[in-house]
């Protein structure tokens, strides 16, 4: 992490742990937006299609009714990061800027250097593994009023995905708050880890287009207690993995190369490599945007999560 004087006003967040990147960004944005008096002071920009000139114009724009403007670049693909560096050559003191990256940058990236030169902070969120993952889960469990033993069990049976772990802890806490006792049997029934085979079946039926079986599996998963947004997140993870594997395959990497370079389980990578053969990168990117929109619609209360999931499968 690199920190310099304007760290409170310019922030670049990147790393393999996307959940932590988004969580950190939300916390800072909530604080900044609480000081705004109008919507004119907030400018959210989608990183996937952002041009340097658009970002520069937003950064240089003067506040209207607010004491400062908040500009946020959401999930800029790591491969496009350097292209936006020239937009940061001048940042007024009346602009507060957050850039979140979909992926990891290294210190030699032009965007990292541009943020540092502008007096900002660069924070990396590395992948949590082993003890770090267990400690993070234990702290979250404690915040939910759950015991360390439950936290350890969640880590053992749940995929090492912070969003899924958080969802599982939410579910267990809600079950406990309703007056039920969290017995070993109840925990086993509630946790998604016990339904991992169903998750694999769902992802197997997503590409190149969702089959009728995908709808059936998704309904069974939601009826068994798995949150629809967690299912959507797992779908997004799968499609992101296939997209990355497709890019590696297009560069000439073999299955053995992919399995050696990437951290996912070899079996999962083998399935992704096979799916990547017929996958259309543009359709995968469109699907990821559709899942992102679904999650936003659910969080903002615009759609019912379960019904929206079925609509999402139709869009895919």
Phi, psi and omega in degrees: 000137178245129181233136176221188198297324184266030186300334182282350188241340179228124186221127175247119182245129181211175177135172183283341183264082185302323181302317180289325176299312182292322180295316179297318180297317180300318181298315180293316181296321178300319179293313181295314185292337178294341180266353179277152180250355181209169176282346181294338184275000183240126182230096177276133183235132178282123184292331187296333183234016186281130177264148180305320182296321179295317179295315180300317179298319180294318180296320185277347181295136181279150178296151179260289179257344188264161178290338178201169177250145176250120178244127179233127175260117188262120173049063174288125178302136183303326182293340182258002188299313185297332182295336181268354182305317181299339180288348185257015182293334178221119179233110180297155178291347178271006178244130172249131190233132171235132174238122175254139184248135173273083183133188184249140174249158174249166185302340181277351179296141182298324181293321176300314180295323180294318178295316179298315180297330180279358179087030182255185180247137175245121181237131177254135176252093182288160179297130178275127180222160172053235185297321181298319178294318179297318180294319179297316180295321180297319179293320178294318180298318179299319179297332179272358182079024180256153186282159175301327179296320178293319178301316179297321180294319179300317180297322183292320190254355183253141176305147183287062181236117187299323179296318179292317179299315179299318179297320180293320178295319176302315182296314180296320180295318179295321179297316180293319181294337180282358177102359180274153178269133181275081176281168178302320180294318181295318180297318179299324179287326186280326187286140181291338182301330179289347181245026183299325178299322179294323177298316178297320179297321179296311182294328177297333184258014181269325188245146002286338172220149180302135177267173176300327179298327180299317178298316182297315181294317180299318178297317180296322180294317180292322180291336179273000174112354180282131182296135179303323179292330176292321177298316180298322180295319178295323176298316180296319178300318181295314181293323176298320179295315179298321180296317179294317179296321178299318179297319178293320179296320179295335177277359177098009180282138178276172177301318179298321178297314181298316181294331180282324187273330186260154188272347181294162180300144184301322179295318179297319179292325177297317179293320179294322180295320179292319179293329183293338183301317183255004184280139176264115182306321180294321177292324178296316179296320177296321178295319179296322177294321179296320178294319177300316180296320178299314181299320179294317180297322178292313182296328181272002177079016182280330182224155172288135187299313184290315178295320180297329179295320178293322176296320179300315179300326177294319179295327182286000000 
